[in-house]
């Protein structure tokens, strides 16, 4: 996929990742084959899935808390690994994020979307550098 297609999908500018506007329930696709190395609530990222391959980690944030993968799963590029989550989530111990109405949110978010982060050797890079 090229940058023009990502921007047409509603991607925002880089900020340790890329925000891609998508309705709740949209499929999240593995960008590469690898191993799921994290599923859980991760502060500002809300419910999160991390896919690792070699020295790279691909983080999908603000996902649905109804996980379809678990830590240790091996996935192939193109597999559905999750879904865009809801804006509001309830019952998360220690969640410090709330919307304007006082309802707990899926991390630091104002609505359903995917925050996609990429790390190389544990350093964040701009995900757009991976696309031509």
JOQUI-V47197 format. One line per field, one symbol per residue. ss: DSSP state (H for helix, E for strand, L for the rest). phi: phi as a letter, one per 40 degrees, with the letter a starting at -180 (. if undefined). A space follows every 50 residues. Layout:
ss = ???
phi = ???
This chain:
ss = LLHHHHHHLLELLLLLLEEEELLLLLEEELLLLEEEEEEEELHHHLEEEE EEELLEEEEEELELLLLLLLLLLEELLLLEEEEELLLELLLLLLLLLELL LLLEELLLLLLLEEEEEEEELLEEELHHHHLL
phi = .bdccccccgccccafibcbcacdgccbbccacibcbaaicbfccgcbbb bbagcbbbbbbgcccccbbbdgccbbdgccbibccccbbbgccgcbbbcc cgccbcgcabicabbbbbbbfgbcbcdcccbc
